[in-house]
Amino acid sequence: MLWRHNLLASYRTQWSCVGRLRSEIDRLRQQLAKRDVTIDQLRRENFNLRNTLVHRSKFRMELIELLKSSFC
């Protein structure tokens, strides 16, 4: 009878570990999903900032050329 009690205790312990591992896996998956969302947001922001920079650079160059032509 003692062996049966020990076996059940061991079985419960193993299932407890499995439950904790599943919880940890779920938590890690949620972290990955949040990380992916953050990366996508940063990529979009980076793209938008690069476009803004390109447009401003073009505007500055056009302005410089305009000023050069008006003074020459």
Backbone as XML, in Angstrom:
<?xml version="1.0"?>
<chain id="A" units="angstrom">
  <residue number="1" name="MET">
    <atom name="N" x="0.812" y="-1.204" z="0.000"/>
    <atom name="CA" x="0.000" y="0.000" z="0.000"/>
    <atom name="C" x="0.854" y="1.267" z="0.000"/>
  </residue>
  <residue number="2" name="LEU">
    <atom name="N" x="1.992" y="1.196" z="0.694"/>
    <atom name="CA" x="2.887" y="2.349" z="0.748"/>
    <atom name="C" x="3.427" y="2.685" z="-0.638"/>
  </residue>
  <residue number="3" name="TRP">
    <atom name="N" x="3.737" y="1.650" z="-1.423"/>
    <atom name="CA" x="4.248" y="1.886" z="-2.769"/>
    <atom name="C" x="3.223" y="2.622" z="-3.615"/>
  </residue>
  <residue number="4" name="ARG">
    <atom name="N" x="1.940" y="2.281" z="-3.388"/>
    <atom name="CA" x="0.876" y="2.939" z="-4.157"/>
    <atom name="C" x="0.778" y="4.422" z="-3.770"/>
  </residue>
  <residue number="5" name="HIS">
    <atom name="N" x="0.881" y="4.707" z="-2.501"/>
    <atom name="CA" x="0.846" y="6.091" z="-2.023"/>
    <atom name="C" x="2.030" y="6.876" z="-2.607"/>
  </residue>
  <residue number="6" name="ASN">
    <atom name="N" x="3.214" y="6.264" z="-2.580"/>
    <atom name="CA" x="4.404" y="6.921" z="-3.130"/>
    <atom name="C" x="4.274" y="7.136" z="-4.639"/>
  </residue>
  <residue number="7" name="LEU">
    <atom name="N" x="3.716" y="6.146" z="-5.310"/>
    <atom name="CA" x="3.518" y="6.257" z="-6.754"/>
    <atom name="C" x="2.560" y="7.400" z="-7.082"/>
  </residue>
  <residue number="8" name="LEU">
    <atom name="N" x="1.457" y="7.505" z="-6.352"/>
    <atom name="CA" x="0.495" y="8.583" z="-6.579"/>
    <atom name="C" x="1.105" y="9.947" z="-6.268"/>
  </residue>
  <residue number="9" name="ALA">
    <atom name="N" x="1.899" y="10.019" z="-5.214"/>
    <atom name="CA" x="2.558" y="11.282" z="-4.869"/>
    <atom name="C" x="3.522" y="11.688" z="-5.976"/>
  </residue>
  <residue number="10" name="SER">
    <atom name="N" x="4.257" y="10.725" z="-6.486"/>
    <atom name="CA" x="5.188" y="11.002" z="-7.582"/>
    <atom name="C" x="4.427" y="11.448" z="-8.833"/>
  </residue>
  <residue number="11" name="TYR">
    <atom name="N" x="3.330" y="10.784" z="-9.118"/>
    <atom name="CA" x="2.502" y="11.116" z="-10.273"/>
    <atom name="C" x="1.963" y="12.541" z="-10.156"/>
  </residue>
  <residue number="12" name="ARG">
    <atom name="N" x="1.477" y="12.898" z="-8.971"/>
    <atom name="CA" x="0.964" y="14.260" z="-8.750"/>
    <atom name="C" x="2.074" y="15.291" z="-8.929"/>
  </residue>
  <residue number="13" name="THR">
    <atom name="N" x="3.243" y="14.981" z="-8.415"/>
    <atom name="CA" x="4.376" y="15.899" z="-8.547"/>
    <atom name="C" x="4.727" y="16.109" z="-10.017"/>
  </residue>
  <residue number="14" name="GLN">
    <atom name="N" x="4.745" y="15.024" z="-10.775"/>
    <atom name="CA" x="5.055" y="15.134" z="-12.203"/>
    <atom name="C" x="4.010" y="15.974" z="-12.928"/>
  </residue>
  <residue number="15" name="TRP">
    <atom name="N" x="2.741" y="15.763" z="-12.616"/>
    <atom name="CA" x="1.693" y="16.545" z="-13.276"/>
    <atom name="C" x="1.746" y="18.010" z="-12.859"/>
  </residue>
  <residue number="16" name="SER">
    <atom name="N" x="2.162" y="18.234" z="-11.632"/>
    <atom name="CA" x="2.338" y="19.613" z="-11.186"/>
    <atom name="C" x="3.440" y="20.286" z="-12.003"/>
  </residue>
  <residue number="17" name="CYS">
    <atom name="N" x="4.523" y="19.563" z="-12.237"/>
    <atom name="CA" x="5.620" y="20.099" z="-13.065"/>
    <atom name="C" x="5.156" y="20.349" z="-14.495"/>
  </residue>
  <residue number="18" name="VAL">
    <atom name="N" x="4.387" y="19.419" z="-15.031"/>
    <atom name="CA" x="3.860" y="19.586" z="-16.391"/>
    <atom name="C" x="2.976" y="20.827" z="-16.461"/>
  </residue>
  <residue number="19" name="GLY">
    <atom name="N" x="2.146" y="21.009" z="-15.450"/>
    <atom name="CA" x="1.280" y="22.197" z="-15.415"/>
    <atom name="C" x="2.082" y="23.481" z="-15.366"/>
  </residue>
  <residue number="20" name="ARG">
    <atom name="N" x="3.135" y="23.499" z="-14.549"/>
    <atom name="CA" x="3.983" y="24.695" z="-14.471"/>
    <atom name="C" x="4.699" y="24.946" z="-15.792"/>
  </residue>
  <residue number="21" name="LEU">
    <atom name="N" x="5.159" y="23.868" z="-16.424"/>
    <atom name="CA" x="5.825" y="24.025" z="-17.725"/>
    <atom name="C" x="4.862" y="24.575" z="-18.778"/>
  </residue>
  <residue number="22" name="ARG">
    <atom name="N" x="3.650" y="24.078" z="-18.780"/>
    <atom name="CA" x="2.657" y="24.593" z="-19.732"/>
    <atom name="C" x="2.373" y="26.072" z="-19.487"/>
  </residue>
  <residue number="23" name="SER">
    <atom name="N" x="2.268" y="26.433" z="-18.214"/>
    <atom name="CA" x="2.038" y="27.845" z="-17.881"/>
    <atom name="C" x="3.208" y="28.705" z="-18.343"/>
  </residue>
  <residue number="24" name="GLU">
    <atom name="N" x="4.409" y="28.210" z="-18.130"/>
    <atom name="CA" x="5.601" y="28.948" z="-18.549"/>
    <atom name="C" x="5.652" y="29.088" z="-20.073"/>
  </residue>
  <residue number="25" name="ILE">
    <atom name="N" x="5.297" y="28.029" z="-20.776"/>
    <atom name="CA" x="5.265" y="28.081" z="-22.242"/>
    <atom name="C" x="4.241" y="29.103" z="-22.713"/>
  </residue>
  <residue number="26" name="ASP">
    <atom name="N" x="3.064" y="29.115" z="-22.104"/>
    <atom name="CA" x="2.038" y="30.099" z="-22.468"/>
    <atom name="C" x="2.529" y="31.521" z="-22.216"/>
  </residue>
  <residue number="27" name="ARG">
    <atom name="N" x="3.179" y="31.718" z="-21.057"/>
    <atom name="CA" x="3.702" y="33.044" z="-20.723"/>
    <atom name="C" x="4.767" y="33.477" z="-21.736"/>
  </residue>
  <residue number="28" name="LEU">
    <atom name="N" x="5.636" y="32.557" z="-22.116"/>
    <atom name="CA" x="6.678" y="32.884" z="-23.092"/>
    <atom name="C" x="6.088" y="33.180" z="-24.469"/>
  </residue>
  <residue number="29" name="ARG">
    <atom name="N" x="5.057" y="32.445" z="-24.839"/>
    <atom name="CA" x="4.393" y="32.720" z="-26.123"/>
    <atom name="C" x="3.768" y="34.115" z="-26.127"/>
  </residue>
  <residue number="30" name="GLN">
    <atom name="N" x="3.171" y="34.492" z="-25.003"/>
    <atom name="CA" x="2.596" y="35.835" z="-24.897"/>
    <atom name="C" x="3.684" y="36.895" z="-25.004"/>
  </residue>
  <residue number="31" name="GLN">
    <atom name="N" x="4.814" y="36.646" z="-24.370"/>
    <atom name="CA" x="5.923" y="37.597" z="-24.458"/>
    <atom name="C" x="6.414" y="37.726" z="-25.896"/>
  </residue>
  <residue number="32" name="LEU">
    <atom name="N" x="6.501" y="36.594" z="-26.600"/>
    <atom name="CA" x="6.934" y="36.632" z="-27.995"/>
    <atom name="C" x="5.949" y="37.409" z="-28.861"/>
  </residue>
  <residue number="33" name="ALA">
    <atom name="N" x="4.668" y="37.199" z="-28.614"/>
    <atom name="CA" x="3.656" y="37.919" z="-29.390"/>
    <atom name="C" x="3.774" y="39.419" z="-29.145"/>
  </residue>
  <residue number="34" name="LYS">
    <atom name="N" x="3.955" y="39.820" z="-27.891"/>
    <atom name="CA" x="4.118" y="41.245" z="-27.577"/>
    <atom name="C" x="5.387" y="41.793" z="-28.218"/>
  </residue>
  <residue number="35" name="ARG">
    <atom name="N" x="6.438" y="41.003" z="-28.180"/>
    <atom name="CA" x="7.699" y="41.432" z="-28.785"/>
    <atom name="C" x="7.535" y="41.633" z="-30.289"/>
  </residue>
  <residue number="36" name="ASP">
    <atom name="N" x="6.833" y="40.703" z="-30.930"/>
    <atom name="CA" x="6.609" y="40.821" z="-32.371"/>
    <atom name="C" x="5.805" y="42.071" z="-32.707"/>
  </residue>
  <residue number="37" name="VAL">
    <atom name="N" x="4.802" y="42.368" z="-31.891"/>
    <atom name="CA" x="4.003" y="43.579" z="-32.105"/>
    <atom name="C" x="4.882" y="44.813" z="-31.955"/>
  </residue>
  <residue number="38" name="THR">
    <atom name="N" x="5.713" y="44.826" z="-30.926"/>
    <atom name="CA" x="6.609" y="45.962" z="-30.697"/>
    <atom name="C" x="7.583" y="46.125" z="-31.853"/>
  </residue>
  <residue number="39" name="ILE">
    <atom name="N" x="8.132" y="45.028" z="-32.339"/>
    <atom name="CA" x="9.066" y="45.092" z="-33.470"/>
    <atom name="C" x="8.366" y="45.644" z="-34.704"/>
  </residue>
  <residue number="40" name="ASP">
    <atom name="N" x="7.153" y="45.190" z="-34.974"/>
    <atom name="CA" x="6.402" y="45.706" z="-36.125"/>
    <atom name="C" x="6.139" y="47.202" z="-35.987"/>
  </residue>
  <residue number="41" name="GLN">
    <atom name="N" x="5.776" y="47.634" z="-34.786"/>
    <atom name="CA" x="5.534" y="49.063" z="-34.562"/>
    <atom name="C" x="6.810" y="49.868" z="-34.788"/>
  </residue>
  <residue number="42" name="LEU">
    <atom name="N" x="7.920" y="49.369" z="-34.283"/>
    <atom name="CA" x="9.191" y="50.074" z="-34.463"/>
    <atom name="C" x="9.615" y="50.116" z="-35.929"/>
  </residue>
  <residue number="43" name="ARG">
    <atom name="N" x="9.371" y="49.045" z="-36.655"/>
    <atom name="CA" x="9.690" y="49.035" z="-38.093"/>
    <atom name="C" x="8.866" y="50.077" z="-38.844"/>
  </residue>
  <residue number="44" name="ARG">
    <atom name="N" x="7.571" y="50.146" z="-38.517"/>
    <atom name="CA" x="6.715" y="51.141" z="-39.179"/>
    <atom name="C" x="7.171" y="52.554" z="-38.832"/>
  </residue>
  <residue number="45" name="GLU">
    <atom name="N" x="7.479" y="52.775" z="-37.561"/>
    <atom name="CA" x="7.940" y="54.094" z="-37.139"/>
    <atom name="C" x="9.254" y="54.453" z="-37.832"/>
  </residue>
  <residue number="46" name="ASN">
    <atom name="N" x="10.152" y="53.496" z="-37.923"/>
    <atom name="CA" x="11.425" y="53.714" z="-38.605"/>
    <atom name="C" x="11.197" y="54.051" z="-40.078"/>
  </residue>
  <residue number="47" name="PHE">
    <atom name="N" x="10.308" y="53.316" z="-40.731"/>
    <atom name="CA" x="9.992" y="53.574" z="-42.135"/>
    <atom name="C" x="9.440" y="54.988" z="-42.306"/>
  </residue>
  <residue number="48" name="ASN">
    <atom name="N" x="8.504" y="55.366" z="-41.435"/>
    <atom name="CA" x="7.906" y="56.700" z="-41.522"/>
    <atom name="C" x="8.941" y="57.792" z="-41.275"/>
  </residue>
  <residue number="49" name="LEU">
    <atom name="N" x="9.812" y="57.583" z="-40.305"/>
    <atom name="CA" x="10.847" y="58.579" z="-40.027"/>
    <atom name="C" x="11.835" y="58.704" z="-41.184"/>
  </residue>
  <residue number="50" name="ARG">
    <atom name="N" x="12.177" y="57.590" z="-41.799"/>
    <atom name="CA" x="13.069" y="57.644" z="-42.968"/>
    <atom name="C" x="12.417" y="58.409" z="-44.116"/>
  </residue>
  <residue number="51" name="ASN">
    <atom name="N" x="11.139" y="58.149" z="-44.332"/>
    <atom name="CA" x="10.433" y="58.879" z="-45.393"/>
    <atom name="C" x="10.394" y="60.370" z="-45.095"/>
  </residue>
  <residue number="52" name="THR">
    <atom name="N" x="10.137" y="60.712" z="-43.849"/>
    <atom name="CA" x="10.125" y="62.120" z="-43.456"/>
    <atom name="C" x="11.487" y="62.746" z="-43.696"/>
  </residue>
  <residue number="53" name="LEU">
    <atom name="N" x="12.531" y="62.036" z="-43.328"/>
    <atom name="CA" x="13.889" y="62.536" z="-43.521"/>
    <atom name="C" x="14.202" y="62.730" z="-45.004"/>
  </residue>
  <residue number="54" name="VAL">
    <atom name="N" x="13.804" y="61.792" z="-45.825"/>
    <atom name="CA" x="14.041" y="61.907" z="-47.268"/>
    <atom name="C" x="13.303" y="63.116" z="-47.827"/>
  </residue>
  <residue number="55" name="HIS">
    <atom name="N" x="12.054" y="63.295" z="-47.441"/>
    <atom name="CA" x="11.279" y="64.434" z="-47.941"/>
    <atom name="C" x="11.877" y="65.758" z="-47.486"/>
  </residue>
  <residue number="56" name="ARG">
    <atom name="N" x="12.317" y="65.809" z="-46.246"/>
    <atom name="CA" x="12.938" y="67.043" z="-45.747"/>
    <atom name="C" x="14.252" y="67.322" z="-46.462"/>
  </residue>
  <residue number="57" name="SER">
    <atom name="N" x="15.010" y="66.276" z="-46.709"/>
    <atom name="CA" x="16.280" y="66.459" z="-47.423"/>
    <atom name="C" x="16.032" y="66.968" z="-48.837"/>
  </residue>
  <residue number="58" name="LYS">
    <atom name="N" x="15.041" y="66.397" z="-49.503"/>
    <atom name="CA" x="14.705" y="66.859" z="-50.856"/>
    <atom name="C" x="14.261" y="68.316" z="-50.818"/>
  </residue>
  <residue number="59" name="PHE">
    <atom name="N" x="13.443" y="68.652" z="-49.838"/>
    <atom name="CA" x="12.965" y="70.024" z="-49.714"/>
    <atom name="C" x="14.134" y="70.974" z="-49.492"/>
  </residue>
  <residue number="60" name="ARG">
    <atom name="N" x="15.066" y="70.602" z="-48.621"/>
    <atom name="CA" x="16.233" y="71.450" z="-48.360"/>
    <atom name="C" x="17.068" y="71.639" z="-49.618"/>
  </residue>
  <residue number="61" name="MET">
    <atom name="N" x="17.274" y="70.559" z="-50.337"/>
    <atom name="CA" x="18.070" y="70.659" z="-51.569"/>
    <atom name="C" x="17.372" y="71.570" z="-52.585"/>
  </residue>
  <residue number="62" name="GLU">
    <atom name="N" x="16.066" y="71.421" z="-52.719"/>
    <atom name="CA" x="15.323" y="72.278" z="-53.641"/>
    <atom name="C" x="15.386" y="73.733" z="-53.189"/>
  </residue>
  <residue number="63" name="LEU">
    <atom name="N" x="15.284" y="73.956" z="-51.898"/>
    <atom name="CA" x="15.357" y="75.310" z="-51.361"/>
    <atom name="C" x="16.739" y="75.914" z="-51.606"/>
  </residue>
  <residue number="64" name="ILE">
    <atom name="N" x="17.774" y="75.129" z="-51.387"/>
    <atom name="CA" x="19.140" y="75.612" z="-51.637"/>
    <atom name="C" x="19.311" y="75.964" z="-53.107"/>
  </residue>
  <residue number="65" name="GLU">
    <atom name="N" x="18.840" y="75.113" z="-53.985"/>
    <atom name="CA" x="18.946" y="75.384" z="-55.424"/>
    <atom name="C" x="18.156" y="76.632" z="-55.804"/>
  </residue>
  <residue number="66" name="LEU">
    <atom name="N" x="16.995" y="76.783" z="-55.217"/>
    <atom name="CA" x="16.179" y="77.961" z="-55.489"/>
    <atom name="C" x="16.884" y="79.226" z="-55.021"/>
  </residue>
  <residue number="67" name="LEU">
    <atom name="N" x="17.446" y="79.171" z="-53.838"/>
    <atom name="CA" x="18.173" y="80.335" z="-53.313"/>
    <atom name="C" x="19.412" y="80.640" z="-54.154"/>
  </residue>
  <residue number="68" name="LYS">
    <atom name="N" x="20.100" y="79.616" z="-54.588"/>
    <atom name="CA" x="21.276" y="79.817" z="-55.442"/>
    <atom name="C" x="20.875" y="80.491" z="-56.750"/>
  </residue>
  <residue number="69" name="SER">
    <atom name="N" x="19.811" y="79.994" z="-57.334"/>
    <atom name="CA" x="19.396" y="80.541" z="-58.630"/>
    <atom name="C" x="18.847" y="81.964" z="-58.500"/>
  </residue>
  <residue number="70" name="SER">
    <atom name="N" x="18.259" y="82.278" z="-57.369"/>
    <atom name="CA" x="17.708" y="83.624" z="-57.213"/>
    <atom name="C" x="18.798" y="84.655" z="-56.929"/>
  </residue>
  <residue number="71" name="PHE">
    <atom name="N" x="19.928" y="84.239" z="-56.382"/>
    <atom name="CA" x="21.011" y="85.174" z="-56.101"/>
    <atom name="C" x="22.035" y="85.237" z="-57.228"/>
  </residue>
  <residue number="72" name="CYS">
    <atom name="N" x="22.002" y="84.333" z="-58.135"/>
    <atom name="CA" x="22.999" y="84.335" z="-59.217"/>
    <atom name="C" x="22.490" y="84.992" z="-60.465"/>
  </residue>
</chain>
